[in-house]
Amino acid sequence: MAKIAIIIGKEFEDAEFQVPYDRLKQAGYIIDLIGLHAAGTIHGRHRKSVVQINVSARVADTDAYDALLIPGGYSPDHLRTDQDIAMFVKSFMNSHKPVAAIGHGPELLIEANNLEGRTLTSSKSVKTDLINAGAIWVDKAMVLDANLITSRGINDLNDFCQAVEEILQDVSVFHSNPQHVSSKDVGDYNPQVEMDNEGFLMNPDEWNDQLAEWLAKKEGLDELNVARWQVIHALRDYYKEHQHVPNFKELCKNAHQTDAYCMERLFDNNGSKAWRIAGLPNPGEEINAYL
């Protein structure tokens, strides 16, 4: 089961913490509350929720968690100037693991310095700060941009929680799938498969997750994160149904709902690279019309 980090500070928005926390705990996820000081007790801004921090940001390890959740209220403003908090958030954003922020929560993402071109939403009071940080701000109940989930506030909690639960289901599948390994762990794996001189798999039926990781490494990608897997499986599903090449940018965008730049971010704007990793046959000149 996936392990989730929730970054939280004093005067957090009670419902934006409590509702997702309760739903995720009920679903069986492991949750750590990360803040300035371990064992510190903090209250929500409405005094309806009281929580105890169990891990300090100083010792929190990004590798120990599968997703990050950031509730709003005044908490992000209290935390954003702390160097340990900022470094943890930045490390998580760079890991491409799921990050979910609601209300004022996205304010904390500004410290990660990588919001340029990312589409998101938030409380309107931090809209200008996010735009100044390079984000594309939209007024929607929930926005999913690759690994990033954002919502405006407590009125959107149901949409927010549903999106978080859905992306965590993907993470849980990867944890439970023994064939799914990191490209860092492919080691001496040497698949006995036939490929053409352009690196395309001759028999798509020989494809599996471990082979995909090996192909990704050959293509120069460090890992296949959740977002890349979503696109790869979308490519395979499309080909199985239509037997031809899709419009790569549109498919990639649809796989992430709002991310118009995901092919650039995930596969270096190279549809051929994604097609090869997905283990699909050489499409010839047809591919050039859709890149």
N, C-alpha and C positions, 0 to 999 in steps of 0.2 A: 504494500500500500504506500502511496506517495506521502512524503513528509513536507509539510508546509510551514514556512516562516511568515509570521505576521509582525510587521514593525509597528510599534505603538508607543505613544508618549502621553503625557498628561493632557487632559481636556480633549480626548478623542471624541468623535461623534458616536454616541452610544450605539445606536442602531446599526451604523455602518460597520462596526466591529461585531456586535453581538449576533446579528442575523446570519452573516456568512460563517462566523465561528460555530454557531450552533448547528447549522446545516452540514458543515464539513465534518464536525465531530460525530454527528449522527450517522454520516456516511462511512465513518470508520477511519478517516484520515488522521495522521499524527500531526499535531500542531505545536510549535514552539512560539512563545511570545518573546520577541526581541526588542530590547529597549536600551536605555542608557546604563542602567544598573540592574544586575541580576538580584532577584528577591525583593525588588522595589515594588511597592503597591501604588497603583495610580487609579484615578477616577475619571469616568467620562464627564463631558462638559455639562450633562444634565443630571449627573450623580445617580444614574440608573444602573450603571455597570461599574464594577470594581474588578480589576485584574491584577495579577502578580506576574511581573517579568521573570521568566525562568532562564533566559540567556542574554548576556550583555553583548552589545554590538562589537565590543572590543575583541571578544573571543569567538563570535559567530563565524562559521565557515560556510561559504556559499555551496561548496560541494556536498554538504550534508543535507541539502534541501532540494526539492523538485519544483517548488513554486513559491512565489512571494506575493503576499497580499498586504495592501496599504490602505487602512481606513482613513477617513478625513477628520473633520473637526479642526481644532487648533493644534492637534498632535503633529502634523507635518511641519508646521511653522516652528514649533518648539524643537524639532529634531534636525532640521535641515542644516543647521550650522555646526552640528557635531561631526567631526572628521570620521569617526568610526562608522557612524550611520551612513554618511555619504559614500564611504568606500564600499560598504556592504551592498548598498543599492546599485552603485556603479558596477560592481563585480557581477551582480545578478543580471543587470540589463545586458552586459557583455556576454553572458553565458547563453543567451537566447532561450532560457527556460521561461515558463509562463510567469508573467508579472501582472497582477490585477490591482488597480487603484481606483478609488471611488471618492466623489466629492472633492475635498481639498487634497486628497491623497496624491494625485499626479504632480502636485507642487514639489514633492520630494524627488520626483524623477528628474527635475531640472538639474540637480546636482550630479547626475550621471553624465551630463554633457553629450548625450547622443540622441536627442529628440528631433534632430534635423530631418524633416520630411516625414516624420511619423504622424499618422492620423489618430486623433484621440478626442476625448471630451472630458469635462470636469465641472465642478462648480463654476458658475460664471465669474465669481470674484477672483479666480486665478487664471481666467482665460487669457488676459493680456500677457501675463508672465510666461505662459506656455508658448504663445505665439512668438514672443521675443526670443524664446529659446529655440525657435525653429520648427515648432510643431504646427501641424495643420489642425486647427480646432473646429469641431463640428458640434451642432446642438442636437444630440441624439441620446436616447436612453442608454444605449450600450454601443461601444465601438470596439471591434476586434481588429487589430493591426498586427498580423503575424503572431508573435508571442505576447503581445500587449493587449490587455483588456481594461477598458475604462468606462466609468459611468458618472452621471452628473451628481447623484445624491440619493437620499433616502427614498424618494419616490420611485427610483429605478432599481431598487434592491433586488426585486425578483428577476429582472433581466440580467443583472450583474451576477447574481448567484448561479443562475442557470448556465451562463457562459463559462464561469469558473468551473462548475461541475463537469461541463462537457469537455473542456480542455484537459482537465485532470483525469478524465476517463482515458484519454489518449495516452497520458503519461503512465497510468496504471497498466495499460495494455503492454507498453514497452517494458515495464518492470517484470511482468509475468510471462513475457515471451522469451523462452530460452534461446531462440535463434537470434534475437536482437542484441547485438553487441556494439560497443563503441568502436569507431575506426581506429582508436588508439590501441585496441586490444586485438586487432586482426592478426598480429604476429606473423607467423610463417604460413598463414592460410594461403593456399595456392590452388584456386579452383580449376578443375579440369573441364573447362567449357570452351566451345569454339566461338571465336570472334572474328569479324572481318577486319580489313586493314585500316578501318576508321574507328575501331574500338566498339562497334555495335555487336550485341549478343546475337548469335545466329538462331538460337532456339529460346524464345522467351519463357518457355515452360521450365527451363533450368534455373530461372531466377529465384532467389530467396533473399531474406534480410541480410544474411552474412555476406552474400555476394554483392549486394548493394553497397554495404559498408566498404568492401574491398574496391569496388568500382569508384566510389566517392574518393577514396584515398588516391587512386590513380589519377583522378581528375583534379587533385590538389585541394580537396576540401578536408578540413580537420575532423569534422564529425557530421553526422546526419542528426540534426536536432529535430524536435517535434514539428516545427514549421516545414522543414525540408521533407520529412516523411509524409506530411499531409499532401504536399504537391506531388511527390513521387507516386503515391497511391492514387491520387486524382488522375495522373497521366495514365497509369495502367488501367484504371476503370474506364477512362475515356476511350482508350485504344481498343479495349475488349468489346465495347459497345459499338464503336463507329469504324474501327479498322483503318483509321487515317490520322494524320497529325492535327492536333488542335491549334488554336491561336494561343500560344504559350502565355503571353502576358495576361490575356483574359482569363485563362484557366487558373493561372497563379493567383490573380486577383480574386477570383471567385472562391478559391480554396481558403482565402483569408478574409473574405467579405469586403474589406475596404482598402486593402493594401495594394495600391497601384504600382508600388515599386518593389514588390517582393521578388520578382525574377532577377532584378538587379542585385538585391540584397542577398538572396539565398543562393543563386547559381551564377553570379557574375554576369548577369544579363545574357546567359548562354543557354538557349533552349536545347541545343544539341547535347550539352553536358547533362542536363536533367534527363533527357531522353535516354542517353546511354546508361546512366545510373539506374533508371527505371527498368533496364533490361529489355528494351523494346527494339525491334529490328530496324535496320537502316532504312529511313524513309526516302533517301535519295534527295533529288532536287526539291521535292515537295516541302521539305522543312524550311527552305529559305523564304517561302511566302508568308510564314507565320512567326518569324523571329522578331 
